[in-house]
Amino acid sequence: MQGPAEKRLDPTVSPLFVDAVHDRLRAYDGRRVGDRRPCPGCGSRALRKNGYQRARKTFARLVTEDGFEEVGLEVQLYECKGCGQSFQGDLSSWFYPRCEYARPIVELCRFHAADHTYSECERLLERRYGLQVDRDTVERYDGRFTEPPDSRAVAVGERRVSLAFLAFLFGEDLDDDPPFVIRSPTALW
């Protein structure tokens, strides 16, 4: 089986934008997640923390000059005092069921899949955002949900960018353009 091909960033996208996206996503690396939830075995709420899962859960995979960089979360494990079952904490605020990447990345895939083929989405995510998501994964995410994706967008340069993704990265109050949005057709970089 062949590994992913070498990725290139879009030369028309500001490296400042890609760096800002990467910096914001890296802030989640190593974050501990997993809220308390009832035991899936017996329903008991009598639990004790039981360490963290060995393998970190993939939040996002970044495309850098040195290759791929994984941003991962540490998942809290719990043990039921009633039946002794060990299980993950609740990750529903971070991940959709059966999705490899975190909610914001899934929503970004769905946003672009509404207007592009899956192969175009893969290239677009790598070149505009510096994110690695293969086309098959984009296709699975696009077909998994019945409700349409959030289609609100803002123009960054001449490109449409998901407002929901930017709001996740840079804050909820994005009524105005983020500081890296340049309205002039002549870029400074």
Beta strands, then each sheet from edge to edge (+ up, - down):
strand 1: 32-33
strand 2: 47-52
strand 3: 57-64
strand 4: 67-80
strand 5: 86-88
strand 6: 153-156
strand 7: 159-162
sheet 1: 1+ 4+ 2-
sheet 2: 1+ 4+ 3-
sheet 3: 1+ 4+ 5-
sheet 4: 6+ 7-
end
